[in-house]
Amino acid sequence: MGTDLALTAAIAAAALAAAGLADLLPRATSAAALRRRAARLQLLVVGLLAVLAAIGLAGLAGYADLVPAVLPLWVPAFAVAAVSLRRLARVRRGAAAFATAPHTPAPPGLRAAAAHPLLALPIQVTALAGVAAVLAAAGLVALSVPAVLGVVLTAAGLVATGIGVRDALRHSRLAEGAVARPERLARPVGVL
């Protein structure tokens, strides 16, 4: 029980740190800050996925007692691997294009891409699953009881929906700033 709790708590702490970085990513004011944050987030996410994959392989190799502790993390972690990593790599490459001018303000389109819900939401849901896994490993929540599992899944679904709506609204607001307005383009230069 102690090993499960320590392992799950460490993984949940890494997932929470990744969720915090994902939330801060679009708030970067310069291209260099955006590139640094994206690099840190990418490193943290890849490390987290590697640890979860190693636990899965250890479970196949006969150490199955570690697997139930991190089981709630695997589905959202798969979504992170399938969806978020590709978007995160695009943001990092886009910010790296400004490496020769590190004080360049972060372009609005790049900030909007960094705020995309498919980049941040899977990482944030993984952090929620990490909290649930820690509560289960500590014995505070019995996920094996169907009624308790239903309550936990409903609460997690509501929280994830709220986070998703917040992420979508932020992305929409930043995407509007990235689109050139036609009335600005139609006006001749020098005419107010």
Short mmCIF file of the C-alpha atoms (twelve columns), coordinates in Angstrom:
data_MODEL
# 
_entry.id   MODEL 
# 
loop_
_atom_site.group_PDB 
_atom_site.id 
_atom_site.type_symbol 
_atom_site.label_atom_id 
_atom_site.label_alt_id 
_atom_site.label_comp_id 
_atom_site.label_asym_id 
_atom_site.label_seq_id 
_atom_site.Cartn_x 
_atom_site.Cartn_y 
_atom_site.Cartn_z 
_atom_site.pdbx_PDB_model_num 
ATOM 1   C CA . MET A 1   0.000   0.000   0.000   1 
ATOM 2   C CA . GLY A 2   2.818   2.423   0.818   1 
ATOM 3   C CA . THR A 3   4.655   1.796   -2.454  1 
ATOM 4   C CA . ASP A 4   1.435   2.200   -4.433  1 
ATOM 5   C CA . LEU A 5   0.650   5.473   -2.694  1 
ATOM 6   C CA . ALA A 6   4.162   6.897   -3.120  1 
ATOM 7   C CA . LEU A 7   4.317   5.918   -6.790  1 
ATOM 8   C CA . THR A 8   0.830   7.215   -7.515  1 
ATOM 9   C CA . ALA A 9   1.483   10.454  -5.639  1 
ATOM 10  C CA . ALA A 10  4.686   11.065  -7.605  1 
ATOM 11  C CA . ILE A 11  2.930   10.424  -10.917 1 
ATOM 12  C CA . ALA A 12  -0.025  12.600  -9.893  1 
ATOM 13  C CA . ALA A 13  2.341   15.417  -8.876  1 
ATOM 14  C CA . ALA A 14  4.004   15.254  -12.308 1 
ATOM 15  C CA . ALA A 15  0.588   15.265  -13.981 1 
ATOM 16  C CA . LEU A 16  -0.509  18.282  -11.932 1 
ATOM 17  C CA . ALA A 17  2.699   20.108  -12.828 1 
ATOM 18  C CA . ALA A 18  2.076   19.339  -16.509 1 
ATOM 19  C CA . ALA A 19  -1.506  20.601  -16.210 1 
ATOM 20  C CA . GLY A 20  -0.254  23.830  -14.656 1 
ATOM 21  C CA . LEU A 21  2.302   24.305  -17.436 1 
ATOM 22  C CA . ALA A 22  -0.347  23.586  -20.070 1 
ATOM 23  C CA . ASP A 23  -2.505  26.299  -18.526 1 
ATOM 24  C CA . LEU A 24  0.382   28.802  -18.507 1 
ATOM 25  C CA . LEU A 25  1.516   28.015  -22.056 1 
ATOM 26  C CA . PRO A 26  -0.712  30.515  -23.915 1 
ATOM 27  C CA . ARG A 27  0.063   33.258  -21.393 1 
ATOM 28  C CA . ALA A 28  3.642   33.568  -22.628 1 
ATOM 29  C CA . THR A 29  4.366   37.105  -23.792 1 
ATOM 30  C CA . SER A 30  7.447   36.400  -25.896 1 
ATOM 31  C CA . ALA A 31  8.298   33.720  -28.427 1 
ATOM 32  C CA . ALA A 32  11.288  32.647  -26.320 1 
ATOM 33  C CA . ALA A 33  9.124   32.200  -23.216 1 
ATOM 34  C CA . LEU A 34  6.612   30.205  -25.241 1 
ATOM 35  C CA . ARG A 35  9.381   27.967  -26.598 1 
ATOM 36  C CA . ARG A 36  10.820  27.377  -23.101 1 
ATOM 37  C CA . ARG A 37  7.428   26.546  -21.627 1 
ATOM 38  C CA . ALA A 38  6.571   24.245  -24.521 1 
ATOM 39  C CA . ALA A 39  9.921   22.454  -24.166 1 
ATOM 40  C CA . ARG A 40  9.424   21.970  -20.421 1 
ATOM 41  C CA . LEU A 41  5.882   20.744  -20.909 1 
ATOM 42  C CA . GLN A 42  6.934   18.362  -23.659 1 
ATOM 43  C CA . LEU A 43  9.722   16.937  -21.491 1 
ATOM 44  C CA . LEU A 44  7.392   16.512  -18.522 1 
ATOM 45  C CA . VAL A 45  4.645   14.864  -20.595 1 
ATOM 46  C CA . VAL A 46  7.020   12.483  -22.364 1 
ATOM 47  C CA . GLY A 47  8.549   11.519  -19.003 1 
ATOM 48  C CA . LEU A 48  5.113   10.921  -17.512 1 
ATOM 49  C CA . LEU A 49  4.072   8.762   -20.466 1 
ATOM 50  C CA . ALA A 50  7.341   6.825   -20.252 1 
ATOM 51  C CA . VAL A 51  6.792   6.067   -16.560 1 
ATOM 52  C CA . LEU A 52  3.224   4.904   -17.204 1 
ATOM 53  C CA . ALA A 53  4.407   2.710   -20.087 1 
ATOM 54  C CA . ALA A 54  7.167   1.259   -17.888 1 
ATOM 55  C CA . ILE A 55  4.618   0.408   -15.199 1 
ATOM 56  C CA . GLY A 56  2.476   -1.305  -17.822 1 
ATOM 57  C CA . LEU A 57  5.457   -3.320  -19.033 1 
ATOM 58  C CA . ALA A 58  6.371   -4.186  -15.444 1 
ATOM 59  C CA . GLY A 59  2.819   -5.446  -14.977 1 
ATOM 60  C CA . LEU A 60  3.241   -7.717  -17.985 1 
ATOM 61  C CA . ALA A 61  6.558   -8.939  -16.589 1 
ATOM 62  C CA . GLY A 62  4.994   -10.151 -13.360 1 
ATOM 63  C CA . TYR A 63  4.811   -7.034  -11.187 1 
ATOM 64  C CA . ALA A 64  1.046   -6.712  -11.518 1 
ATOM 65  C CA . ASP A 65  0.638   -5.196  -8.050  1 
ATOM 66  C CA . LEU A 66  1.770   -1.773  -9.386  1 
ATOM 67  C CA . VAL A 67  -0.755  -1.650  -12.220 1 
ATOM 68  C CA . PRO A 68  -4.047  -1.062  -10.315 1 
ATOM 69  C CA . ALA A 69  -2.646  2.053   -8.634  1 
ATOM 70  C CA . VAL A 70  -2.106  3.885   -11.931 1 
ATOM 71  C CA . LEU A 71  -4.923  2.308   -13.937 1 
ATOM 72  C CA . PRO A 72  -7.111  5.476   -13.861 1 
ATOM 73  C CA . LEU A 73  -4.302  7.402   -15.571 1 
ATOM 74  C CA . TRP A 74  -3.920  5.215   -18.650 1 
ATOM 75  C CA . VAL A 75  -6.937  6.297   -20.707 1 
ATOM 76  C CA . PRO A 76  -6.313  10.043  -20.402 1 
ATOM 77  C CA . ALA A 77  -2.570  9.435   -20.861 1 
ATOM 78  C CA . PHE A 78  -3.335  7.655   -24.127 1 
ATOM 79  C CA . ALA A 79  -5.288  10.752  -25.224 1 
ATOM 80  C CA . VAL A 80  -2.280  12.891  -24.316 1 
ATOM 81  C CA . ALA A 81  -0.009  10.681  -26.403 1 
ATOM 82  C CA . ALA A 82  -2.416  10.586  -29.340 1 
ATOM 83  C CA . VAL A 83  -3.547  14.218  -29.428 1 
ATOM 84  C CA . SER A 84  -1.636  16.626  -27.199 1 
ATOM 85  C CA . LEU A 85  1.962   15.711  -28.004 1 
ATOM 86  C CA . ARG A 86  1.573   16.457  -31.710 1 
ATOM 87  C CA . ARG A 87  -0.001  19.864  -31.038 1 
ATOM 88  C CA . LEU A 88  2.625   20.645  -28.418 1 
ATOM 89  C CA . ALA A 89  5.415   19.803  -30.863 1 
ATOM 90  C CA . ARG A 90  3.847   22.169  -33.415 1 
ATOM 91  C CA . VAL A 91  3.732   25.007  -30.884 1 
ATOM 92  C CA . ARG A 92  7.341   24.362  -29.914 1 
ATOM 93  C CA . ARG A 93  8.506   24.346  -33.548 1 
ATOM 94  C CA . GLY A 94  6.518   27.508  -34.257 1 
ATOM 95  C CA . ALA A 95  8.069   29.314  -31.304 1 
ATOM 96  C CA . ALA A 96  11.537  28.037  -32.261 1 
ATOM 97  C CA . ALA A 97  11.194  29.856  -35.575 1 
ATOM 98  C CA . PHE A 98  11.711  33.074  -33.603 1 
ATOM 99  C CA . ALA A 99  14.929  31.872  -31.927 1 
ATOM 100 C CA . THR A 100 17.044  34.560  -33.592 1 
ATOM 101 C CA . ALA A 101 14.775  37.262  -32.170 1 
ATOM 102 C CA . PRO A 102 14.108  36.096  -28.588 1 
ATOM 103 C CA . HIS A 103 12.282  39.260  -27.506 1 
ATOM 104 C CA . THR A 104 9.715   39.007  -30.278 1 
ATOM 105 C CA . PRO A 105 6.202   39.035  -28.833 1 
ATOM 106 C CA . ALA A 106 4.470   35.675  -29.091 1 
ATOM 107 C CA . PRO A 107 2.398   35.748  -32.296 1 
ATOM 108 C CA . PRO A 108 -1.356  35.662  -31.659 1 
ATOM 109 C CA . GLY A 109 -1.795  32.591  -33.873 1 
ATOM 110 C CA . LEU A 110 0.856   30.705  -31.938 1 
ATOM 111 C CA . ARG A 111 -0.706  31.683  -28.623 1 
ATOM 112 C CA . ALA A 112 -4.078  30.498  -29.931 1 
ATOM 113 C CA . ALA A 113 -2.508  27.182  -30.946 1 
ATOM 114 C CA . ALA A 114 -0.990  26.884  -27.466 1 
ATOM 115 C CA . ALA A 115 -4.449  27.432  -25.964 1 
ATOM 116 C CA . HIS A 116 -6.158  24.791  -28.101 1 
ATOM 117 C CA . PRO A 117 -8.391  22.569  -25.950 1 
ATOM 118 C CA . LEU A 118 -7.009  19.388  -27.521 1 
ATOM 119 C CA . LEU A 119 -3.547  20.354  -26.304 1 
ATOM 120 C CA . ALA A 120 -4.450  21.284  -22.732 1 
ATOM 121 C CA . LEU A 121 -7.576  19.265  -21.869 1 
ATOM 122 C CA . PRO A 122 -6.113  15.729  -22.086 1 
ATOM 123 C CA . ILE A 123 -3.207  16.818  -19.887 1 
ATOM 124 C CA . GLN A 124 -5.572  18.408  -17.377 1 
ATOM 125 C CA . VAL A 125 -7.860  15.352  -17.354 1 
ATOM 126 C CA . THR A 126 -4.793  13.184  -16.707 1 
ATOM 127 C CA . ALA A 127 -4.067  15.357  -13.671 1 
ATOM 128 C CA . LEU A 128 -7.653  14.844  -12.456 1 
ATOM 129 C CA . ALA A 129 -7.262  11.102  -12.914 1 
ATOM 130 C CA . GLY A 130 -4.019  11.318  -10.940 1 
ATOM 131 C CA . VAL A 131 -5.833  12.932  -8.025  1 
ATOM 132 C CA . ALA A 132 -8.469  10.173  -8.138  1 
ATOM 133 C CA . ALA A 133 -5.725  7.537   -8.247  1 
ATOM 134 C CA . VAL A 134 -4.022  9.048   -5.192  1 
ATOM 135 C CA . LEU A 135 -7.310  9.103   -3.277  1 
ATOM 136 C CA . ALA A 136 -7.904  5.466   -4.207  1 
ATOM 137 C CA . ALA A 137 -4.336  4.414   -3.296  1 
ATOM 138 C CA . ALA A 138 -4.661  6.183   0.061   1 
ATOM 139 C CA . GLY A 139 -7.852  4.256   0.763   1 
ATOM 140 C CA . LEU A 140 -9.985  7.405   0.948   1 
ATOM 141 C CA . VAL A 141 -12.128 6.423   -2.054  1 
ATOM 142 C CA . ALA A 142 -13.017 2.833   -2.930  1 
ATOM 143 C CA . LEU A 143 -13.161 2.821   -6.736  1 
ATOM 144 C CA . SER A 144 -14.079 -0.873  -6.688  1 
ATOM 145 C CA . VAL A 145 -17.534 -0.052  -5.271  1 
ATOM 146 C CA . PRO A 146 -19.864 0.690   -8.224  1 
ATOM 147 C CA . ALA A 147 -21.792 3.476   -6.469  1 
ATOM 148 C CA . VAL A 148 -18.608 5.267   -5.422  1 
ATOM 149 C CA . LEU A 149 -17.123 4.825   -8.880  1 
ATOM 150 C CA . GLY A 150 -20.261 6.336   -10.398 1 
ATOM 151 C CA . VAL A 151 -20.051 9.391   -8.143  1 
ATOM 152 C CA . VAL A 152 -16.336 9.835   -8.857  1 
ATOM 153 C CA . LEU A 153 -16.836 9.506   -12.626 1 
ATOM 154 C CA . THR A 154 -19.762 11.949  -12.578 1 
ATOM 155 C CA . ALA A 155 -17.810 14.521  -10.559 1 
ATOM 156 C CA . ALA A 156 -14.745 14.080  -12.769 1 
ATOM 157 C CA . GLY A 157 -16.906 14.421  -15.887 1 
ATOM 158 C CA . LEU A 158 -18.430 17.669  -14.632 1 
ATOM 159 C CA . VAL A 159 -15.037 19.103  -13.701 1 
ATOM 160 C CA . ALA A 160 -13.533 18.010  -17.044 1 
ATOM 161 C CA . THR A 161 -16.466 19.592  -18.901 1 
ATOM 162 C CA . GLY A 162 -15.944 22.856  -17.024 1 
ATOM 163 C CA . ILE A 163 -12.230 22.826  -17.799 1 
ATOM 164 C CA . GLY A 164 -12.952 22.005  -21.442 1 
ATOM 165 C CA . VAL A 165 -15.408 24.895  -21.778 1 
ATOM 166 C CA . ARG A 166 -12.902 27.255  -20.170 1 
ATOM 167 C CA . ASP A 167 -10.142 26.058  -22.520 1 
ATOM 168 C CA . ALA A 168 -12.412 26.388  -25.564 1 
ATOM 169 C CA . LEU A 169 -13.434 29.932  -24.635 1 
ATOM 170 C CA . ARG A 170 -9.812  30.962  -24.106 1 
ATOM 171 C CA . HIS A 171 -8.799  29.423  -27.438 1 
ATOM 172 C CA . SER A 172 -11.684 31.154  -29.199 1 
ATOM 173 C CA . ARG A 173 -10.743 34.528  -27.701 1 
ATOM 174 C CA . LEU A 174 -7.103  34.150  -28.700 1 
ATOM 175 C CA . ALA A 175 -8.005  32.850  -32.183 1 
ATOM 176 C CA . GLU A 176 -10.124 35.942  -32.834 1 
ATOM 177 C CA . GLY A 177 -7.084  38.108  -32.164 1 
ATOM 178 C CA . ALA A 178 -5.048  36.085  -34.649 1 
ATOM 179 C CA . VAL A 179 -7.405  36.668  -37.582 1 
ATOM 180 C CA . ALA A 180 -6.892  39.836  -39.619 1 
ATOM 181 C CA . ARG A 181 -10.023 41.954  -39.855 1 
ATOM 182 C CA . PRO A 182 -11.100 42.640  -43.460 1 
ATOM 183 C CA . GLU A 183 -11.891 46.309  -42.754 1 
ATOM 184 C CA . ARG A 184 -8.311  46.869  -41.673 1 
ATOM 185 C CA . LEU A 185 -6.964  45.321  -44.860 1 
ATOM 186 C CA . ALA A 186 -9.279  47.298  -47.172 1 
ATOM 187 C CA . ARG A 187 -8.173  50.676  -45.836 1 
ATOM 188 C CA . PRO A 188 -5.357  52.331  -47.841 1 
ATOM 189 C CA . VAL A 189 -2.100  53.016  -46.048 1 
ATOM 190 C CA . GLY A 190 -1.963  56.432  -44.433 1 
ATOM 191 C CA . VAL A 191 -5.767  56.913  -44.374 1 
ATOM 192 C CA . LEU A 192 -7.391  56.992  -40.971 1 
# 
